[in-house]
Amino acid sequence: MPQSSRRQNRSGTLVFANWNYVLLLIGVALIVVGFTAMYLEGQYLGFISLYVSPVLIIGGYAEIIYALLWAPDEQSAAEEQ
């Protein structure tokens, strides 16, 4: 099968809604902030390194998982288009 016919069978819709990408960026930002805070403190037994940064990092990963699994309702998806 030539590649041109495979490309024509694909639809032009996105896999995720815009809100999924916003949630994904928030999750990535939380992870970056968590690792940056851990790095900037410089102490491996400091308060931020032990308590704040891990919560931010785990929250970021949870946000990314939620962004990947969240699907809009049929009604709101129709309104968006």
N, C-alpha and C positions, 0 to 999 in steps of 0.2 A: 504494500500500500504506500503510495507516495506521501510525502510529508504534507503537501498542500491540502490533500483531502482530510488529513487528521486535524489540521488547524481549522478547517471550516466547520467541523462538527462541534467544536467548543462554543459554549455560549459566552456572551460578553459580560456576565454578571460576576460580581466579586463574591468571594467565599464568605467574608465577614462583613458585617455592617460597620459603619463609621464609628459607632460607639465601642465596638470591639477593639479597634485600633487605639482609641483614646485610653481604654482600660489597659491595654497592652503597654502603652507608653508610660502610664502611671506606675505599673509594676516594674518596668525597667528602671524608671527614675528612683523608686524606692530601693531597689537593689544597689544602684550606684551610690545613693546617699548613704546606705548602710555600710558598704565597704569603704567609702571615703571617710566616714566618721571613725571607723575602726582604724584606718591608716593614720589619720591626723592626730588621734590621741597618743599614739606611740607607746602606750603601756599595755602589756597583755593582761594585766590584772586590774585595769581601770574600770570605772563604772560604765562608761560608754561602750567599751570593748566587750564587756561581759553581759550587759543587760539591754542596752538600747540598740546597738547595731544588729545583734541576732534577731531581735523582734522586727526591725525594719526589713532585713533580708528575707526572713520567712514570710512576712507580710507581702513583700514584692513577688515572691514565687507564688503565693496563694492568689494574688491579684492576676498574675499571668495565667494561671490555671483557670480562674474564673472567666477571664477574657476569652480564652480559647473555647470554653464550654458554653458560654452564654449565647443564646439565640433569641432574636427579637420575635415578638408575637406576629402572627400573620397580618393582623390589622395595622400594627405600627410599621411593618415592612412595606405594606402597600401605600401608606401615607408618605413614607420617606421617598418613594420613587415618584 
